[in-house]
Amino acid sequence: MEISSSMPNFLFYFLILCCGTGFLVHKNWTAKESSGSSRPVDFKKFQKNYLFVYFCVMAGDWLQGPYVYALYSSYGFDQHDIAVLFVAGFGSSMIFGTFIGSLADRFGRKKFCLLYIVTYIASCLTKHVNSYSVLMLGRLLGGVATSLLFSVFDAWMINEHNARSFEGAWIGETFATAIFGNSCVAIAAGLVANFASEIAPLKNLRGEDFATSNDGGVFKGGFCAPFDVAILVLTLGGAYIQNNWGENFGHSSGGSVGADDTIKVLKKGFDSIVYNPSILLCGMISSLFEGSMFTFVFMWTPALQPSAGEDETLPFGLIFAAFMVACMAGSSLFTVLSKSLPIEEISKYTFVVAALSLFVPVITTSYNLIFVGFLVFEGCVGMYFPAMGTLKSKIVPESQRSTIYNIFRVPLNVIVLGVLLTKMEMSTAFFCCSAMLATAAACQFKLVAVLKEKDDSKGGEGGAVDEGGDEESLLH
């Protein structure tokens, strides 16, 4: 395929990123070797225990991502029908996820990690059925699973980390390693899913070629295959959790819980957010950044597609790999910077750079500049997750961690639903993303000031400590 004059040289950027990421990884490794700092064997074992599961569950998610829309389209559903399915998934995450988080705190994070496994496997199984109602059920289950994925696993890890009296600063190392490895998993999952989808064509159980009528038939092969691979990986992760993870809780365990108890738990979580400025700011930052990130996921393809000629297609696999390497570079840069700068300070400038990077499509039509801006944003994503994961581990009270994490996702899902339901122009969408990221930066500057004021009021002890310790005083 001949590349048009306006299309960026994606391979060139990819190779430059690989070199830069390799340099950062080497710098981290040599710095660790020269300092002679080595983590205790118990911590390394704990970290591997968590990361193995984390990579399994994220692989289960990555394997599905590229083929959800393609499978729905193969079943003969039009763009509107597919959009409704996606809206249902995010709506499910927004509504049911909030309650799920409070139950996880009460009944145990390990149990709800296993519930994620079961729920997502059930969602994968529905993809074999060419029935809109069954696929809708799958999207609803997938929405619940997504809320669990981005709350209970982090909550379990942070609780176990603190319960074993490991140093608080090491949490950032675990998050950074998780994000770096997650990018590798994403690339590998994309390759495996592509291979699986090409092994056999999409056919029904009678061996007949696919027909576009929605007859409720059960299909196998083709775009269904990546979901089957996801089931295998999720099953492996679930078995490991069952045999190697202990249980931990937020609220006191034991006894049954009714609707009134659940509402009280949710109200307490909302009160903690509203009356604690640090938690409120943390939630606003999380929702604004991740809302921009999901909007970017929907918009980067139409932003770059015009750079291809009429008879050309974008090298999606290479672009995705470049994004993931940029994310790896960001997580490696976070590790380097966190050795000399407070995480709160790193976050401030990460959000400023992210806001500028997504403003590029608003002010230029140069596809090279736009693509560089996208790579910079992905680098910021790689820095954001370990930084925010560490901040939330310090600020959010342990007793309500899963509850509050899921409440944070409510405005995030509102943003995503707004993007899906509104036909925005590309430049307008990126302007909104940049504005949200600039607002996140302003909130981060305010958060730093609030934490500093709290630190000064305590005589300079403890720095950015867990705000949960003041929960009762803030609520009364």
VEXDREN-2710 file (C-alpha; in Angstrom, 1 decimal):
% VEXDREN-2710
k/r/px/py/pz
1/MET/0.0/0.0/0.0
2/GLU/1.4/3.4/-1.0
3/ILE/1.2/6.0/1.7
4/SER/-0.3/9.3/0.7
5/SER/1.7/12.5/1.1
6/SER/-0.6/13.7/3.9
7/MET/-0.6/10.5/5.9
8/PRO/1.9/10.4/8.9
9/ASN/4.7/7.9/8.8
10/PHE/3.3/5.8/11.6
11/LEU/6.1/3.3/11.5
12/PHE/8.7/6.1/12.0
13/TYR/6.8/7.4/15.1
14/PHE/6.4/3.9/16.4
15/LEU/10.1/3.2/16.2
16/ILE/11.0/6.5/17.8
17/LEU/8.6/5.7/20.7
18/CYS/10.1/2.2/21.1
19/CYS/13.6/3.8/21.4
20/GLY/12.4/6.3/23.9
21/THR/10.6/3.8/26.0
22/GLY/13.6/1.5/26.0
23/PHE/15.7/4.3/27.2
24/LEU/13.3/5.1/30.1
25/VAL/13.1/1.4/31.1
26/HIS/16.9/1.1/31.0
27/LYS/17.2/4.3/33.1
28/ASN/14.8/2.9/35.7
29/TRP/16.7/-0.4/35.8
30/THR/20.1/1.1/36.1
31/ALA/18.9/3.6/38.8
32/LYS/17.5/0.7/40.8
33/GLU/20.8/-1.3/40.4
34/SER/23.1/1.6/41.3
35/SER/21.1/2.6/44.4
36/GLY/21.1/-1.0/45.6
37/SER/17.5/-0.6/46.6
38/SER/15.7/-3.9/46.6
39/ARG/12.1/-4.5/47.8
40/PRO/11.5/-7.3/50.3
41/VAL/10.8/-10.8/49.0
42/ASP/7.3/-10.6/50.6
43/PHE/6.4/-7.5/48.7
44/LYS/7.7/-8.9/45.4
45/LYS/5.6/-12.0/46.0
46/PHE/2.5/-9.9/46.8
47/GLN/3.0/-7.7/43.8
48/LYS/3.3/-10.7/41.4
49/ASN/0.2/-12.2/43.1
50/TYR/-1.8/-9.1/42.2
51/LEU/-0.2/-8.4/38.8
52/PHE/-0.8/-11.9/37.4
53/VAL/-4.6/-11.5/38.1
54/TYR/-4.6/-7.9/36.9
55/PHE/-3.0/-8.9/33.5
56/CYS/-5.4/-11.8/33.1
57/VAL/-8.5/-9.7/33.7
58/MET/-7.3/-6.8/31.5
59/ALA/-6.4/-9.3/28.8
60/GLY/-10.0/-10.6/29.0
61/ASP/-11.1/-7.0/28.4
62/TRP/-8.6/-6.2/25.6
63/LEU/-9.4/-9.3/23.7
64/GLN/-13.0/-8.3/23.2
65/GLY/-12.6/-4.5/22.6
66/PRO/-11.8/-4.5/18.8
67/TYR/-14.5/-7.0/17.9
68/VAL/-17.6/-5.9/19.7
69/TYR/-18.8/-3.5/17.0
70/ALA/-17.6/-5.8/14.2
71/LEU/-19.5/-8.7/15.6
72/TYR/-22.7/-6.7/16.0
73/SER/-22.3/-5.4/12.4
74/SER/-21.8/-9.0/11.1
75/TYR/-25.1/-10.0/12.7
76/GLY/-26.8/-7.4/10.5
77/PHE/-27.5/-4.7/13.0
78/ASP/-27.3/-1.1/11.8
79/GLN/-25.3/1.8/13.3
80/HIS/-28.3/3.0/15.4
81/ASP/-29.0/-0.5/16.8
82/ILE/-25.3/-0.8/17.7
83/ALA/-25.2/2.6/19.3
84/VAL/-28.2/1.7/21.5
85/LEU/-26.3/-1.4/22.7
86/PHE/-23.2/0.7/23.6
87/VAL/-25.4/3.3/25.4
88/ALA/-27.0/0.4/27.4
89/GLY/-23.6/-0.8/28.5
90/PHE/-22.4/2.5/29.8
91/GLY/-25.8/3.2/31.4
92/SER/-25.7/-0.2/33.1
93/SER/-22.2/0.7/34.5
94/MET/-23.5/4.0/35.7
95/ILE/-26.6/2.7/37.5
96/PHE/-25.8/-0.8/38.7
97/GLY/-22.1/-0.2/39.3
98/THR/-22.7/2.3/42.1
99/PHE/-24.6/-0.3/44.1
100/ILE/-22.2/-3.1/43.3
101/GLY/-19.3/-1.0/44.8
102/SER/-21.1/-0.6/48.2
103/LEU/-21.8/-4.3/48.3
104/ALA/-18.2/-5.2/47.6
105/ASP/-17.0/-3.1/50.5
106/ARG/-19.5/-4.9/52.8
107/PHE/-19.3/-8.5/51.6
108/GLY/-15.7/-8.7/50.4
109/ARG/-13.6/-7.5/47.5
110/LYS/-12.4/-11.0/46.6
111/LYS/-15.9/-12.3/46.2
112/PHE/-16.7/-9.4/43.9
113/CYS/-13.5/-9.9/41.9
114/LEU/-14.8/-13.4/41.3
115/LEU/-18.2/-11.9/40.4
116/TYR/-16.5/-9.8/37.8
117/ILE/-15.1/-13.0/36.3
118/VAL/-18.5/-14.7/36.2
119/THR/-20.3/-11.7/34.9
120/TYR/-17.9/-11.0/32.1
121/ILE/-17.8/-14.6/31.0
122/ALA/-21.6/-14.6/30.8
123/SER/-21.4/-11.4/28.7
124/CYS/-18.9/-13.1/26.4
125/LEU/-21.2/-16.1/26.0
126/THR/-24.1/-13.9/24.8
127/LYS/-22.0/-12.8/21.9
128/HIS/-22.6/-16.2/20.2
129/VAL/-26.3/-15.5/19.9
130/ASN/-27.7/-13.5/17.0
131/SER/-30.5/-12.0/19.0
132/TYR/-30.8/-8.4/19.9
133/SER/-32.4/-9.0/23.3
134/VAL/-29.6/-11.5/24.2
135/LEU/-26.9/-9.1/23.0
136/MET/-28.6/-6.4/25.1
137/LEU/-28.4/-8.6/28.2
138/GLY/-24.7/-9.1/27.4
139/ARG/-24.1/-5.3/27.3
140/LEU/-25.9/-4.9/30.6
141/LEU/-23.7/-7.6/32.2
142/GLY/-20.6/-6.0/30.5
143/GLY/-21.5/-2.7/32.1
144/VAL/-21.6/-4.2/35.6
145/ALA/-18.4/-6.0/34.9
146/THR/-16.6/-2.9/33.8
147/SER/-17.5/-1.1/37.0
148/LEU/-16.1/-4.0/39.0
149/LEU/-13.0/-4.1/36.9
150/PHE/-12.0/-0.5/37.7
151/SER/-12.9/-0.5/41.4
152/VAL/-12.7/-3.8/43.3
153/PHE/-9.3/-5.0/42.1
154/ASP/-7.6/-1.8/43.0
155/ALA/-9.5/-1.7/46.3
156/TRP/-8.4/-5.3/47.1
157/MET/-4.8/-4.5/46.3
158/ILE/-4.6/-1.3/48.3
159/ASN/-6.2/-2.9/51.4
160/GLU/-3.8/-5.9/51.2
161/HIS/-0.8/-3.6/50.7
162/ASN/-1.6/-1.6/53.8
163/ALA/-2.6/-4.6/55.9
164/ARG/0.8/-6.1/55.3
165/SER/2.5/-2.9/56.4
166/PHE/4.3/-2.2/53.2
167/GLU/5.5/1.3/52.6
168/GLY/2.9/3.6/51.1
169/ALA/5.2/4.8/48.3
170/TRP/5.4/1.3/46.9
171/ILE/1.8/1.4/45.8
172/GLY/2.8/3.8/43.1
173/GLU/5.4/1.3/41.9
174/THR/2.7/-1.4/41.6
175/PHE/0.4/0.9/39.7
176/ALA/3.2/1.9/37.3
177/THR/4.2/-1.7/36.7
178/ALA/0.5/-2.6/36.1
179/ILE/0.0/0.2/33.5
180/PHE/3.3/-0.6/31.7
181/GLY/2.4/-4.3/31.6
182/ASN/-1.2/-3.6/30.6
183/SER/0.1/-1.9/27.5
184/CYS/2.1/-5.0/26.6
185/VAL/-0.9/-7.1/27.3
186/ALA/-3.1/-4.9/25.0
187/ILE/-0.7/-5.3/22.1
188/ALA/-0.4/-9.1/22.6
189/ALA/-4.2/-9.4/23.1
190/GLY/-4.8/-7.6/19.8
191/LEU/-2.5/-10.0/17.9
192/VAL/-4.0/-13.1/19.5
193/ALA/-7.6/-11.9/18.9
194/ASN/-6.8/-11.1/15.3
195/PHE/-5.3/-14.6/14.8
196/ALA/-8.3/-16.3/16.6
197/SER/-10.8/-14.4/14.4
198/GLU/-9.2/-15.7/11.2
199/ILE/-9.0/-19.4/12.2
200/ALA/-12.5/-20.2/11.0
201/PRO/-15.4/-18.2/9.4
202/LEU/-18.5/-17.2/11.3
203/LYS/-21.0/-20.0/11.1
204/ASN/-23.9/-21.3/13.0
205/LEU/-23.9/-24.6/14.9
206/ARG/-25.2/-26.4/11.9
207/GLY/-22.1/-25.3/10.0
208/GLU/-24.0/-23.0/7.7
209/ASP/-22.6/-19.7/6.6
210/PHE/-23.8/-16.6/8.3
211/ALA/-27.2/-15.1/7.3
212/THR/-28.0/-11.6/8.3
213/SER/-31.5/-12.3/9.5
214/ASN/-31.9/-12.0/13.3
215/ASP/-33.2/-15.5/13.8
216/GLY/-31.7/-16.1/17.2
217/GLY/-29.2/-18.5/15.9
218/VAL/-26.1/-19.5/17.8
219/PHE/-22.8/-18.9/16.0
220/LYS/-19.2/-19.8/16.4
221/GLY/-15.9/-18.9/14.8
222/GLY/-15.1/-15.6/13.1
223/PHE/-15.6/-12.6/15.3
224/CYS/-16.9/-14.8/18.1
225/ALA/-13.5/-16.5/18.6
226/PRO/-11.8/-13.6/20.5
227/PHE/-14.6/-13.8/23.1
228/ASP/-13.9/-17.5/23.5
229/VAL/-10.2/-16.7/24.1
230/ALA/-11.3/-14.1/26.6
231/ILE/-13.4/-16.7/28.5
232/LEU/-10.3/-18.9/28.8
233/VAL/-8.1/-16.1/30.1
234/LEU/-10.8/-14.9/32.6
235/THR/-11.3/-18.4/33.8
236/LEU/-7.5/-18.7/34.5
237/GLY/-7.6/-15.4/36.4
238/GLY/-10.7/-16.5/38.4
239/ALA/-9.0/-19.8/39.4
240/TYR/-5.9/-18.0/40.6
241/ILE/-8.0/-15.5/42.7
242/GLN/-9.9/-18.4/44.3
243/ASN/-6.7/-20.3/45.2
244/ASN/-4.3/-17.5/46.1
245/TRP/-6.1/-14.3/47.2
246/GLY/-7.4/-13.7/50.7
247/GLU/-10.6/-11.8/51.5
248/ASN/-10.7/-8.2/52.6
249/PHE/-13.5/-5.8/53.4
250/GLY/-14.4/-2.1/53.7
251/HIS/-17.4/-2.1/56.0
252/SER/-17.7/-4.6/58.8
253/SER/-18.7/-8.0/57.3
254/GLY/-21.2/-10.4/58.5
255/GLY/-25.0/-10.5/58.6
256/SER/-27.5/-9.8/55.8
257/VAL/-28.0/-6.5/54.3
258/GLY/-31.2/-5.0/53.0
259/ALA/-32.1/-2.2/50.6
260/ASP/-32.1/0.3/53.5
261/ASP/-28.6/-0.7/54.5
262/THR/-27.3/-0.3/50.9
263/ILE/-28.9/3.1/50.6
264/LYS/-27.2/4.2/53.9
265/VAL/-23.9/3.0/52.7
266/LEU/-24.3/4.9/49.4
267/LYS/-25.4/8.0/51.3
268/LYS/-22.4/7.8/53.5
269/GLY/-20.2/7.5/50.4
270/PHE/-21.8/10.5/48.8
271/ASP/-21.5/12.5/52.1
272/SER/-17.8/11.6/52.3
273/ILE/-17.3/13.0/48.8
274/VAL/-19.4/16.2/49.3
275/TYR/-18.0/17.2/52.7
276/ASN/-14.4/16.2/52.0
277/PRO/-12.8/18.6/49.5
278/SER/-9.9/16.3/48.8
279/ILE/-12.2/13.4/47.9
280/LEU/-14.5/15.7/45.9
281/LEU/-11.6/17.1/43.9
282/CYS/-10.1/13.6/43.4
283/GLY/-13.4/12.4/42.0
284/MET/-13.8/15.4/39.7
285/ILE/-10.2/14.9/38.3
286/SER/-10.8/11.2/37.7
287/SER/-14.1/11.7/35.9
288/LEU/-12.9/14.6/33.8
289/PHE/-9.7/12.9/32.7
290/GLU/-11.2/9.5/32.0
291/GLY/-14.2/11.1/30.3
292/SER/-11.7/12.8/27.9
293/MET/-9.9/9.5/27.5
294/PHE/-13.0/7.6/26.4
295/THR/-14.0/10.5/24.1
296/PHE/-10.6/10.2/22.5
297/VAL/-11.1/6.5/22.0
298/PHE/-14.2/7.3/20.0
299/MET/-12.8/10.2/18.0
300/TRP/-9.2/9.4/17.1
301/THR/-10.1/7.3/14.1
302/PRO/-12.2/9.9/12.3
303/ALA/-9.6/12.5/13.2
304/LEU/-6.8/10.6/11.3
305/GLN/-8.9/8.8/8.6
306/PRO/-8.9/11.8/6.2
307/SER/-5.1/11.5/6.0
308/ALA/-5.6/8.3/4.0
309/GLY/-6.3/8.4/0.3
310/GLU/-9.6/7.2/-1.2
311/ASP/-8.2/3.7/-1.8
312/GLU/-6.2/3.5/1.4
313/THR/-7.0/2.5/5.0
314/LEU/-5.2/3.5/8.1
315/PRO/-2.8/0.9/9.6
316/PHE/-4.9/0.5/12.7
317/GLY/-2.8/-2.2/14.3
318/LEU/0.4/-0.1/14.0
319/ILE/-1.4/3.0/15.3
320/PHE/-2.8/1.1/18.3
321/ALA/0.6/-0.4/19.0
322/ALA/2.1/3.1/18.9
323/PHE/-0.5/4.4/21.4
324/MET/0.3/1.5/23.7
325/VAL/4.1/2.1/23.5
326/ALA/3.4/5.8/24.3
327/CYS/1.4/4.7/27.3
328/MET/4.3/2.5/28.4
329/ALA/6.7/5.4/28.0
330/GLY/4.4/7.5/30.2
331/SER/4.3/4.9/33.0
332/SER/8.1/4.6/32.8
333/LEU/8.5/8.4/32.9
334/PHE/6.3/8.5/36.0
335/THR/8.6/6.0/37.7
336/VAL/11.6/8.2/36.9
337/LEU/9.9/11.5/38.0
338/SER/8.4/10.0/41.2
339/LYS/11.8/9.4/42.6
340/SER/12.4/13.2/42.9
341/LEU/9.0/14.9/42.7
342/PRO/5.8/14.5/44.7
343/ILE/3.1/12.7/42.8
344/GLU/0.7/15.6/43.4
345/GLU/3.2/17.9/41.4
346/ILE/3.7/15.4/38.6
347/SER/-0.1/15.2/38.2
348/LYS/-0.5/19.0/37.8
349/TYR/1.7/19.2/34.8
350/THR/0.5/15.9/33.3
351/PHE/-3.0/17.4/33.1
352/VAL/-1.7/20.6/31.6
353/VAL/0.2/18.7/28.9
354/ALA/-2.8/16.5/28.2
355/ALA/-5.0/19.5/27.7
356/LEU/-2.6/21.0/25.2
357/SER/-2.1/17.7/23.4
358/LEU/-5.9/17.3/22.6
359/PHE/-6.2/21.0/21.6
360/VAL/-4.0/20.3/18.6
361/PRO/-6.8/19.0/16.4
362/VAL/-8.7/22.1/17.1
363/ILE/-6.1/24.5/15.8
364/THR/-4.5/22.6/12.9
365/THR/-5.2/20.2/10.1
366/SER/-1.7/18.8/10.0
367/TYR/-2.1/15.1/10.5
368/ASN/1.6/14.8/11.7
369/LEU/1.0/17.3/14.4
370/ILE/-2.4/15.7/15.3
371/PHE/-0.8/12.3/15.6
372/VAL/2.1/13.6/17.7
373/GLY/-0.5/15.3/20.0
374/PHE/-2.3/11.9/20.3
375/LEU/0.9/10.2/21.2
376/VAL/1.6/12.8/23.9
377/PHE/-1.9/12.3/25.3
378/GLU/-1.3/8.5/25.5
379/GLY/1.9/9.2/27.3
380/CYS/-0.1/11.3/29.8
381/VAL/-2.5/8.4/30.2
382/GLY/0.4/6.2/31.1
383/MET/1.4/8.8/33.8
384/TYR/-2.2/9.4/35.0
385/PHE/-3.2/5.9/36.1
386/PRO/-0.3/5.3/38.5
387/ALA/-0.4/8.8/39.8
388/MET/-4.2/8.8/40.4
389/GLY/-4.1/5.3/41.8
390/THR/-1.6/6.4/44.4
391/LEU/-3.5/9.6/45.2
392/LYS/-6.8/7.8/45.6
393/SER/-5.1/5.2/47.9
394/LYS/-4.1/8.0/50.2
395/ILE/-7.2/10.1/50.1
396/VAL/-10.2/7.8/49.8
397/PRO/-11.2/6.1/53.2
398/GLU/-10.6/2.4/53.2
399/SER/-14.0/1.6/54.6
400/GLN/-15.7/3.0/51.5
401/ARG/-13.1/2.5/48.8
402/SER/-15.1/0.4/46.3
403/THR/-18.2/2.5/47.0
404/ILE/-16.5/5.8/46.3
405/TYR/-14.5/4.5/43.4
406/ASN/-17.8/3.5/41.7
407/ILE/-19.5/6.8/42.6
408/PHE/-16.6/8.5/40.8
409/ARG/-17.6/6.6/37.7
410/VAL/-21.1/8.1/37.6
411/PRO/-20.1/11.5/36.0
412/LEU/-17.6/9.6/33.8
413/ASN/-20.4/7.5/32.3
414/VAL/-22.6/10.6/31.9
415/ILE/-19.8/12.2/29.9
416/VAL/-19.5/9.0/27.7
417/LEU/-23.2/8.8/27.2
418/GLY/-23.3/12.4/26.2
419/VAL/-20.6/11.7/23.5
420/LEU/-22.5/8.7/22.2
421/LEU/-25.8/10.4/22.1
422/THR/-24.6/13.7/20.6
423/LYS/-23.4/14.0/17.1
424/MET/-20.4/16.3/17.8
425/GLU/-18.1/17.7/15.1
426/MET/-14.6/16.4/15.5
427/SER/-13.1/19.8/16.4
428/THR/-15.9/20.4/18.9
429/ALA/-15.3/17.1/20.6
430/PHE/-11.6/17.7/21.0
431/PHE/-12.2/21.2/22.2
432/CYS/-14.5/19.7/25.0
433/CYS/-11.8/17.2/25.8
434/SER/-9.2/19.9/26.1
435/ALA/-11.5/22.0/28.3
436/MET/-12.2/19.0/30.6
437/LEU/-8.5/18.3/30.9
438/ALA/-7.8/22.0/31.7
439/THR/-10.5/21.8/34.4
440/ALA/-8.9/18.7/35.7
441/ALA/-5.6/20.5/35.9
442/ALA/-7.2/23.4/37.8
443/CYS/-8.8/20.9/40.2
444/GLN/-5.3/19.3/40.7
445/PHE/-3.8/22.6/41.5
446/LYS/-6.6/23.2/44.0
447/LEU/-6.1/19.7/45.5
448/VAL/-2.4/20.3/46.0
449/ALA/-3.3/23.5/47.9
450/VAL/-5.9/21.7/50.0
451/LEU/-3.5/18.9/50.9
452/LYS/-0.7/21.5/51.7
453/GLU/-3.1/23.4/54.0
454/LYS/-4.1/20.2/55.8
455/ASP/-0.4/19.3/56.1
456/ASP/0.4/22.8/57.5
457/SER/-2.5/22.6/60.0
458/LYS/-1.0/19.4/61.4
459/GLY/2.4/20.9/61.8
460/GLY/3.9/19.5/58.6
461/GLU/3.5/15.9/59.5
462/GLY/2.5/13.2/57.1
463/GLY/2.1/15.1/53.8
464/ALA/-0.8/14.0/51.6
465/VAL/-2.3/11.6/54.0
466/ASP/-5.4/9.5/53.9
467/GLU/-8.3/11.9/54.3
468/GLY/-10.5/9.0/55.5
469/GLY/-9.2/9.6/59.0
470/ASP/-11.2/12.8/59.3
471/GLU/-14.3/11.3/57.9
472/GLU/-16.3/11.5/61.1
473/SER/-15.4/15.1/61.9
474/LEU/-16.3/16.1/58.3
475/LEU/-19.7/14.5/58.4
476/HIS/-20.8/15.8/61.8
END
